[in-house]
Amino acid sequence: MNEAEAWAALRQVIDPELGLDVVELGLIYGLAVSPERIAVTMTLTTPGCPLHEVITGGVERALTRPGGPPVEVEVVFDPPWDPDRIGSTGLADLGAPGTHG
């Protein structure tokens, strides 16, 4: 899996509460793809997010391939997530003022 394929796979991981993918939500802080491992640094919308395991498990499943490198998901809260990280498409999907969706 190359980096472009990894980003595409991450776009398939949907936050069940907001209905947007983790990339559009701005939850992915870093992605490194190598033959040895796929490392993801990400955050959640809140430190006590009840969907922590659902979302991080979805990220791991999306990037895991038979015979592929192990996937490591690190959740951080520094910097804290902020709604300003949501992409313009996501804002429009959420019906934010000043957007067209």
C-alpha positions in Angstrom: 0.0 0.0 0.0 1.3 3.4 -0.9 0.5 6.7 0.8 -2.2 7.7 -1.7 -3.9 4.3 -1.2 -3.7 4.7 2.5 -5.4 8.2 2.4 -8.1 6.8 0.2 -8.7 3.9 2.6 -8.9 6.4 5.5 -11.6 8.3 3.7 -13.7 5.1 4.0 -13.6 5.4 7.9 -16.8 7.3 8.9 -17.4 8.9 12.3 -20.8 7.4 13.1 -22.0 10.5 15.0 -21.1 13.1 12.4 -21.4 10.9 9.3 -18.1 12.3 7.9 -14.9 10.5 7.2 -11.9 10.9 9.5 -9.8 12.7 6.9 -12.5 15.3 6.1 -13.1 15.8 9.9 -9.4 16.6 10.3 -8.8 13.7 12.7 -5.7 12.5 11.0 -2.6 14.4 12.1 0.0 12.2 10.4 0.4 9.2 8.2 3.6 7.3 7.4 3.6 4.3 5.0 6.7 2.1 4.7 7.3 -1.6 4.0 7.9 -2.1 7.7 4.8 -0.4 9.1 1.9 2.0 8.5 1.8 4.6 11.3 -1.2 6.9 11.9 -1.2 9.7 14.4 -4.8 10.9 14.9 -7.1 12.5 17.4 -10.7 12.3 18.3 -13.2 15.1 18.7 -13.1 14.8 22.5 -10.7 13.0 24.9 -13.7 11.0 26.3 -15.1 10.1 22.9 -17.4 7.1 23.4 -16.6 5.9 19.9 -12.8 5.8 20.5 -12.6 2.0 19.8 -15.0 2.1 16.9 -13.1 4.9 15.1 -9.5 3.7 15.8 -10.5 0.1 15.0 -11.9 1.3 11.7 -8.7 3.1 10.9 -6.7 0.0 11.7 -9.0 -2.3 9.6 -9.0 0.2 6.7 -5.2 0.0 6.4 -4.6 -3.6 7.2 -3.8 -5.9 4.2 -3.0 -9.6 4.2 0.7 -9.9 4.2 1.1 -6.2 4.6 3.0 -4.3 7.3 1.5 -3.9 10.7 -0.7 -0.8 11.4 0.1 1.4 14.4 -2.6 3.9 15.5 -1.6 6.5 18.0 -4.3 8.8 19.5 -3.1 12.2 20.7 -4.9 15.2 22.1 -2.2 17.7 21.6 -3.1 19.7 19.6 -6.7 19.3 20.6 -9.2 18.8 17.7 -11.1 21.9 16.7 -14.0 22.2 14.3 -11.8 24.5 12.2 -10.1 21.3 11.1 -13.2 20.1 9.1 -12.7 20.4 5.4 -15.0 22.6 3.3 -16.8 19.6 1.9 -17.5 18.4 5.4 -18.7 21.8 6.5 -21.1 21.9 3.6 -22.3 18.4 4.4 -23.0 19.5 8.0 -24.9 22.5 6.7 -22.5 25.1 8.2 -23.4 28.7 7.5 -21.7 30.1 4.4 -21.3 26.8 2.7 -23.3 25.1 0.0 -24.1 21.4 0.4 
